[in-house]
Amino acid sequence: MAPARPEDARPEDARAADARAGFDAALRAAGADALLDGFAWNDAAARPLQRYRSMRLVAMGKAALAMTGVAARQIDDRGPPAEEGLAVVPDGYRQTIPARFPAPPAAVNVIEGGHPAPTEASVRAGERALALADEAARGDLLVVLLSGGGTALCNAFVEGLSLTDARRTFALLLESGADIHAVNAVRKHLSRVGGGQLAEAAAPADLLALAVSDVPGDDLSAIASGPTVPDPTTFADAGAVLRERGLWGRVPQAVRRHIEQGEGEGVSETPGPGAACFRGARTCLVGGNEDALRAARAEAEQRGYDAHVLRGDPLEGEAREAGRRLAREALRRAERAAGDDPPRALLAGGETTVTVRGEGTGGRSQELALAAALELEPCSEAPVALLAAGTDGIDGPTDAAGAVVTPQTAPAMRRAGLDPEARLADNDAHPALDAAGALLRPGPTHTNVMDVAAVLVG
């Protein structure tokens, strides 16, 4: 049984409240209504929208419902309405769509797939997406709306690979701490959707994809496994990831067999740069982490902070190490601050990883926050608050996006009867942060532009 939350859990101080306000501003800026405002549809497509005979729509990812409603309203003013459509979102998202987003058209079928692991519904969605693409003919347009989570939510696997095989492989990759590029190199070569294969199915119809980035560097080939752009990876890359991570002997035999066939050119590669299927395909980046950071910085400045975005990838690598680095930087700034200095806000964006060694519950932002809380604990009077959260509103298999911590957070855990060091060692950040009243619970945000961190000093 989890220990009861103490009655004297630390109150949310002004810095923590300011950090939360900055996170809220980041979420608003990363919403589909903000990101698609003023999008030049006629300039982006291969031809003006009114010149297409018919239009079909496929949306996949955590922002799919919001993007579909906004995009469909804009398209209706410029060209033929979507004849058929599909929007694939995580389970429960239909009930949580904010009122500010238009409802998707009746022609769009909404499927709730699985995330972070694909489900039977995900496979049905993947097959339907491929069918919609295949039905599009020359003179038609397939509109594709991509956002983070699309790979698990909307997928169809290669012949001979079961859903159980795919789920086992994906889980091993995520537990290994591999980054998104390594994970996707494998996932694309087990899929019939990712790695440019949706564009391949749509050709010779034109395709226009709009992507909201949830990956470092805004690499279009990594967003939802890049179903509409050339795949720079190969079967050899996929095999190398599994072997170098020590996973080759642990993945199902069907996975090894398929990758070995691909390495031996017994299976066709995913379409790469120069493939004919991309001649009528256009993929546009419409938003990413920078949009969220820009809004968070503006909010901090409005609240009187001297705000800066940290560069040099501070939010990468192991989550706990990133948390310690950010906390040490906060303490260094606090120690050097003069009495008349304005308060400082340091902002960062990116995506860390967690190498799972324990049996606990948490996510990368919560693990980062717990490690930071321990680093801050010895400096009990330091005027510091640190926020780490996922912009999708969900961090790992939990109900939280992340947390806000201060030097008082770890002591609050100890008063609740929890050992924060032991919880960190067991990858069990969620109950510890919950006991301290530190968790952020915005619910599904219907966007996903990676994670943000804010360090407020002074």
TAUR-V146234 format. One record per residue. N is the residue number from 1. RES is the residue in one letter. PHI is phi in whole degrees, 0 to 359 (999 if undefined). OMEGA is omega in whole degrees, 0 to 359 (none if undefined). D_LAST is the distance of its C-alpha to the last C-alpha in Angstrom with 2 decimals. Layout:
# TAUR-V146234
N/RES/PHI/OMEGA/D_LAST
N/RES/PHI/OMEGA/D_LAST
This chain:
# TAUR-V146234
1/M/999/179/38.05
2/A/290/178/34.27
3/P/295/179/32.77
4/A/293/178/31.90
5/R/288/183/28.35
6/P/290/179/27.28
7/E/294/184/27.15
8/D/261/177/23.99
9/A/305/190/21.96
10/R/299/178/18.27
11/P/288/178/17.43
12/E/285/182/15.32
13/D/276/185/11.98
14/A/297/180/10.43
15/R/296/178/8.28
16/A/297/178/11.64
17/A/296/178/13.55
18/D/294/178/11.87
19/A/297/178/12.62
20/R/295/179/16.10
21/A/296/177/16.63
22/G/296/177/16.04
23/F/295/177/18.53
24/D/300/178/20.94
25/A/296/178/20.89
26/A/298/180/21.64
27/L/294/179/24.53
28/R/298/182/26.00
29/A/291/182/26.06
30/A/266/178/27.78
31/G/285/183/30.46
32/A/299/180/34.06
33/D/296/178/34.35
34/A/285/186/31.60
35/L/288/182/32.71
36/L/265/179/36.41
37/D/300/178/36.13
38/G/80/180/38.55
39/F/299/185/39.74
40/A/271/184/42.92
41/W/301/185/45.31
42/N/293/177/48.44
43/D/283/185/46.97
44/A/282/182/45.57
45/A/285/180/48.79
46/A/295/177/51.85
47/R/210/178/53.62
48/P/304/187/52.86
49/L/301/183/52.45
50/Q/294/181/55.51
51/R/270/178/57.71
52/Y/274/180/57.14
53/R/289/178/59.85
54/S/208/184/57.57
55/M/223/173/54.04
56/R/235/185/52.62
57/L/227/174/49.04
58/V/231/178/47.33
59/A/234/179/43.68
60/M/217/178/42.00
61/G/126/184/38.53
62/K/291/177/35.73
63/A/262/190/35.62
64/A/299/182/39.44
65/L/295/180/40.10
66/A/297/179/37.55
67/M/296/181/38.71
68/T/297/180/42.34
69/G/299/181/42.11
70/V/292/183/40.35
71/A/296/181/42.54
72/A/298/178/45.77
73/R/296/180/45.20
74/Q/290/181/44.63
75/I/295/181/47.63
76/D/303/180/49.92
77/D/277/189/49.58
78/R/233/186/50.61
79/G/201/180/53.07
80/P/294/178/54.93
81/P/293/179/53.04
82/A/298/180/52.36
83/E/289/175/55.73
84/E/216/179/54.25
85/G/199/181/50.81
86/L/215/173/48.71
87/A/233/184/45.08
88/V/243/184/43.88
89/V/228/177/40.73
90/P/295/179/39.57
91/D/303/178/41.24
92/G/90/184/40.15
93/Y/290/180/38.57
94/R/298/183/41.33
95/Q/274/187/40.23
96/T/242/183/36.54
97/I/293/180/36.82
98/P/298/185/34.70
99/A/296/183/36.95
100/R/288/180/35.62
101/F/267/177/37.45
102/P/297/176/41.24
103/A/290/177/43.53
104/P/293/179/45.30
105/P/298/180/48.95
106/A/298/181/51.72
107/A/287/182/53.02
108/V/265/177/49.94
109/N/275/180/50.33
110/V/260/177/47.13
111/I/240/176/47.08
112/E/262/181/44.44
113/G/267/182/44.35
114/G/262/176/42.75
115/H/203/9/39.30
116/P/277/179/38.20
117/A/254/179/41.87
118/P/294/179/44.71
119/T/233/175/47.24
120/E/301/178/50.73
121/A/296/177/49.23
122/S/299/180/47.29
123/V/292/176/50.61
124/R/300/179/52.36
125/A/295/179/49.66
126/G/298/178/50.03
127/E/296/179/53.79
128/R/292/177/53.53
129/A/299/178/51.17
130/L/296/179/53.71
131/A/295/178/56.52
132/L/299/178/54.88
133/A/296/182/54.34
134/D/293/180/57.93
135/E/288/179/59.31
136/A/291/183/57.81
137/A/246/176/60.54
138/R/305/184/60.85
139/G/95/176/59.90
140/D/258/176/57.33
141/L/235/171/53.54
142/L/257/176/51.37
143/V/266/182/47.80
144/V/238/181/45.37
145/L/244/189/41.81
146/L/244/173/39.72
147/S/205/184/36.40
148/G/303/182/34.93
149/G/96/184/37.06
150/G/299/183/40.26
151/T/298/181/41.83
152/A/285/187/42.07
153/L/287/189/42.75
154/C/222/186/45.61
155/N/211/172/47.72
156/A/222/191/51.34
157/F/262/182/52.31
158/V/295/181/54.98
159/E/300/179/58.45
160/G/91/181/58.84
161/L/253/180/55.19
162/S/275/175/54.52
163/L/300/178/51.39
164/T/299/177/51.15
165/D/299/182/51.33
166/A/295/181/48.56
167/R/299/179/46.25
168/R/298/181/46.85
169/T/294/181/46.14
170/F/297/180/42.94
171/A/296/179/41.62
172/L/298/179/42.43
173/L/297/182/40.66
174/L/293/180/37.43
175/E/292/183/37.55
176/S/286/184/38.15
177/G/83/178/34.71
178/A/297/179/36.43
179/D/284/187/34.45
180/I/298/182/35.50
181/H/291/178/37.86
182/A/292/179/39.76
183/V/301/183/39.95
184/N/290/177/41.26
185/A/302/178/43.84
186/V/282/186/45.50
187/R/299/180/45.02
188/K/299/185/46.52
189/H/272/171/49.62
190/L/248/188/50.23
191/S/246/170/49.88
192/R/251/181/52.16
193/V/247/184/49.33
194/G/289/178/46.55
195/G/62/176/46.91
196/G/82/187/48.56
197/Q/282/173/51.19
198/L/291/175/50.49
199/A/296/178/51.17
200/E/298/179/54.27
201/A/291/183/55.50
202/A/281/183/54.96
203/A/301/14/56.82
204/P/266/175/58.78
205/A/296/173/56.87
206/D/283/180/53.87
207/L/224/174/50.41
208/L/232/180/47.11
209/A/247/174/43.99
210/L/245/186/40.48
211/A/238/169/37.76
212/V/260/190/34.18
213/S/276/172/32.68
214/D/239/184/31.17
215/V/232/177/31.71
216/P/300/179/30.01
217/G/78/179/31.46
218/D/54/180/32.96
219/D/289/183/36.27
220/L/298/181/38.83
221/S/285/180/41.06
222/A/255/182/38.49
223/I/289/184/37.51
224/A/55/182/39.69
225/S/66/170/41.69
226/G/56/183/42.69
227/P/289/185/45.81
228/T/242/183/46.44
229/V/230/179/45.83
230/P/302/180/47.57
231/D/266/179/46.72
232/P/281/182/45.90
233/T/261/183/46.42
234/T/229/173/49.76
235/F/302/179/51.44
236/A/298/177/51.14
237/D/297/180/47.33
238/A/299/178/47.35
239/G/296/180/49.60
240/A/296/179/47.50
241/V/300/182/44.34
242/L/295/181/46.25
243/R/288/183/47.91
244/E/292/179/44.91
245/R/273/181/42.89
246/G/71/184/45.81
247/L/256/187/46.48
248/W/303/181/49.91
249/G/280/183/51.84
250/R/255/179/49.69
251/V/284/181/49.84
252/P/301/181/52.94
253/Q/301/180/56.16
254/A/298/178/56.30
255/V/291/179/53.06
256/R/300/182/54.38
257/R/298/182/57.71
258/H/294/181/56.29
259/I/292/177/54.01
260/E/297/177/56.89
261/Q/296/178/59.12
262/G/293/178/56.60
263/E/298/179/56.25
264/G/267/179/60.05
265/E/63/175/60.15
266/G/273/178/61.91
267/V/229/181/59.31
268/S/296/175/58.16
269/E/289/169/54.74
270/T/297/182/52.12
271/P/295/182/52.54
272/G/254/179/50.83
273/P/305/179/50.29
274/G/90/180/53.41
275/A/296/185/54.76
276/A/297/184/56.89
277/C/294/182/55.15
278/F/265/183/52.13
279/R/298/179/54.20
280/G/257/183/53.54
281/A/256/176/50.07
282/R/231/177/46.84
283/T/234/186/43.37
284/C/242/172/40.36
285/L/280/182/36.66
286/V/251/179/35.17
287/G/181/180/31.59
288/G/189/186/29.15
289/N/299/181/25.65
290/E/299/178/24.82
291/D/297/179/25.49
292/A/294/181/22.97
293/L/295/179/20.22
294/R/299/180/21.10
295/A/290/178/20.76
296/A/295/178/17.43
297/R/295/179/16.07
298/A/298/179/17.76
299/E/295/179/16.35
300/A/296/179/12.69
301/E/296/178/13.71
302/Q/296/179/15.54
303/R/269/173/12.56
304/G/95/180/10.88
305/Y/270/167/8.97
306/D/276/192/10.31
307/A/255/179/11.99
308/H/219/173/14.33
309/V/265/179/16.90
310/L/285/177/17.47
311/R/254/181/21.18
312/G/83/174/23.53
313/D/58/179/23.89
314/P/291/180/20.86
315/L/254/175/22.15
316/E/212/182/25.63
317/G/77/182/27.66
318/E/296/185/27.40
319/A/301/183/24.71
320/R/294/178/23.79
321/E/291/177/23.47
322/A/297/178/21.22
323/G/297/178/18.95
324/R/295/179/18.90
325/R/299/181/18.25
326/L/295/179/15.22
327/A/295/178/13.78
328/R/296/178/14.68
329/E/295/178/13.10
330/A/298/180/9.68
331/L/293/177/10.30
332/R/298/179/11.72
333/R/294/180/8.89
334/A/295/181/6.62
335/E/292/184/9.90
336/R/275/186/10.65
337/A/292/174/7.81
338/A/273/185/9.60
339/G/299/182/9.12
340/D/262/178/10.12
341/D/289/174/8.22
342/P/290/176/7.25
343/P/297/183/4.42
344/R/251/172/6.40
345/A/234/178/8.92
346/L/250/185/11.56
347/L/243/180/14.76
348/A/213/177/17.96
349/G/225/178/21.39
350/G/154/182/24.49
351/E/207/177/26.44
352/T/271/176/26.44
353/T/230/176/29.45
354/V/232/171/30.31
355/T/273/187/33.34
356/V/284/177/34.60
357/R/238/182/35.98
358/G/253/184/35.58
359/E/244/187/36.91
360/G/276/182/33.79
361/T/241/178/32.24
362/G/173/179/29.19
363/G/201/187/28.23
364/R/294/180/26.36
365/S/291/178/23.04
366/Q/291/177/23.33
367/E/296/177/24.32
368/L/300/183/21.34
369/A/295/179/18.99
370/L/294/177/20.97
371/A/298/178/20.91
372/A/295/180/17.12
373/A/300/178/16.95
374/L/293/179/19.32
375/E/292/181/17.44
376/L/280/190/14.24
377/E/306/182/16.54
378/P/297/182/17.19
379/C/257/192/13.62
380/S/298/182/13.68
381/E/261/182/10.95
382/A/295/182/8.28
383/P/279/189/5.13
384/V/226/167/6.62
385/A/227/181/9.17
386/L/229/177/11.99
387/L/247/171/14.90
388/A/220/185/18.28
389/A/202/174/21.27
390/G/272/183/24.65
391/T/289/175/25.36
392/D/278/179/28.80
393/G/87/183/27.44
394/I/229/179/29.23
395/D/247/183/28.01
396/G/66/180/31.08
397/P/276/183/33.76
398/T/227/178/31.45
399/D/263/184/30.51
400/A/243/175/26.80
401/A/271/185/24.97
402/G/163/185/22.25
403/A/201/170/19.38
404/V/242/182/15.73
405/V/235/177/14.69
406/T/223/176/12.17
407/P/299/181/13.08
408/Q/270/186/15.39
409/T/290/181/17.36
410/A/297/175/19.82
411/P/301/177/20.66
412/A/296/176/21.48
413/M/297/182/23.85
414/R/296/178/25.53
415/R/295/178/26.08
416/A/277/178/27.74
417/G/88/180/30.08
418/L/249/177/28.79
419/D/261/185/28.27
420/P/297/178/25.43
421/E/297/180/26.82
422/A/294/179/30.24
423/R/295/178/29.04
424/L/295/180/27.40
425/A/298/182/30.64
426/D/264/184/32.62
427/N/51/187/30.59
428/D/238/185/30.03
429/A/290/189/26.40
430/H/302/181/27.30
431/P/294/179/28.57
432/A/293/179/25.84
433/L/292/178/23.04
434/D/296/180/25.27
435/A/298/180/25.71
436/A/272/181/21.97
437/G/69/188/21.75
438/A/259/187/19.53
439/L/288/171/22.00
440/L/257/181/22.00
441/R/230/179/25.54
442/P/282/188/26.14
443/G/77/180/29.69
444/P/302/184/31.50
445/T/262/182/29.89
446/H/62/168/32.99
447/T/210/177/31.21
448/N/192/179/30.11
449/V/233/181/28.13
450/M/69/185/26.91
451/D/253/173/23.53
452/V/232/174/20.00
453/A/228/177/16.75
454/A/226/177/13.21
455/V/244/181/10.16
456/L/251/186/6.84
457/V/231/174/3.79
458/G/101/none/0.00
